Amino acid sequence: MKIFSALVCVLLLGISGSSFGNDIEVKAAKIIKRANKAEEAFTSRGGMEGWTRISFIVDKDGTTKDIVVFDHSGKDRYVKKATKYIRNLQYSPALVNNKPVTSAQILFIKHTYSEAGHSEGSVTPAFAKEYQATIDALASPNVNMLSIKTSIDDLVEDHTKNLNEHALAAWLKSIYYYKNEEFLEYMRQSQITVDLYEYLPVAILAKSTVNLFESQLYFGNFNGASETLARMGSISGLNLSQQTYQQFVDSLKAAKAARSENATKGQLTSLGAWSQTYELSTFKVEVSQGKVDSVELRCNDYQQKYVEGWEKKIELPAQTSDCILLIKGDAGSTFDIIEMTS
């Protein structure tokens, strides 16, 4: 997988308003009330910070349901906190031709120590020391990958306490997984690094976003690559030129054109789930390793869960919009989402 340098930006996944066809207009659901106390929603014990990625449905009355935390920073308490936080949100529902409909959302939630919602402190000396030692070891020509993995695990467990450190730990993990040729996990860690963009030095953010974009192209995740591309230039300090942006556009077009079959590869997280916005109208899911239990479509005014048949064919109804795909099964399972054209 080739990695080349350029710049990029941030992710805040949600459903954007869109229109399709000749007479259908879609407006996304929007938060109108946060019925949470700040300390209940975000504060953690002992100054520990973390993050969760969560998928859920916004009903026609603006309430939330079918909440699934599918990725997190490793602290189980954040799964409960994120679920409670989403349950207490009130939305204005999504609209299709001004008619309320159910819709789906994905959010990346940061759990901070401050009630005001910003991170407590910066990198500690203990973290910085172990982080630099691991970076140096990874650069060694005689690197011992097993020893590196142990060092990263110890760093995360013993010294990763705030979001600044979570961001750098994800960057460190992305380097490790790339060198260890575990490219799906490399892509996941690159995504986490970019999601925590405001806690990173600009140089690392730029490299992380390019790594994410390139890995998305490599695994046929063109929808994700398009989202990454759409965010480019939105972060102050990156100063993305029009020429550089056009290089990314051309890379995406070339990757699409080179694919004889549109197949996206994915991997279930440690929570046994995976979720992403999706656009294919007819597709199937083929498991390459492990076990998948269900495939669920979460779209505007359409939700369908498949506990069988997804390996043969799944077809979205005509004029369905803003879909999210949720796949659940055994942690670490890998799969391919294959577009069907006939």
Summary of the structure (lengths in Angstrom):
residues: 342
radius of gyration: 20.1
end to end distance: 30.6
largest distance: 62.3
contacts: 1106
relative contact order: 0.16
helix: 37%
strand: 28%
